[in-house]
Amino acid sequence: MVSARADDYARAATENACTVHGPVDAASAAAVVAALVGDAGRGVLVAIDDEAWLHELGVPGALAAAGAELLAPPDPSWRARIADAAVGITAATGAVAEFGVLVLTAGAGRARTTSLVPPRHICVVPVDRIVATLTDAFATLIRDDLPSAVTFIGGPSRTGDLEMIVTMGVHGPIAVDVVLVAAP
């Protein structure tokens, strides 16, 4: 791995039932994401945040070339079609090594539903945005204007009934893939 903090994050995220890929270099990130989406089948509807960094990495182009149909929050049909997306792709605002948690913020082009509605969530995380503790994550968030929403994702959705039987994917994605991208 690239750093002890990235190692700590990957270990904790794996314990949370996330599948961690990388760190990969920026030039390979789009191909890794496209391969993960390809597992869902050609022509699959993919909800993807309209995030500048994902465009810089070439993720939307790689997905389109692989035959995925892309749906981004500016699309007027977003609300009507998000429930049909098989995969949601986001870029993390940060990640917390201590707990293996992703930090996502909502805003223009970054809808909360991208990570919460599709059954599979793929999150692209720059390793230089991994902080050690939750306190560090909050300190980073309050440096600028707070977003309309902050989502902390600790892994696939899970719930337990009265008999304490854990069921995955009831209130959100059944699978969470994390693609760590090394700093250049």
Secondary structure, 3 states (H helix, E strand, C coil): CCCHHHHHHHHHHHHCCCEEEEEECHHHHHHHHHHHHHCCCCCCEEEECCCHHHHHHCHHHHHHHCCCEEECCCCCCHHHHHHHCCEEEEECCEEECCCCEEEEECECCECCHHHHCCCEEEEEEEHHHEECCHHHHHHHHCCCCCCCCEEEECCCCEEECCCCCEEECCCCCCEEEEEEECCC
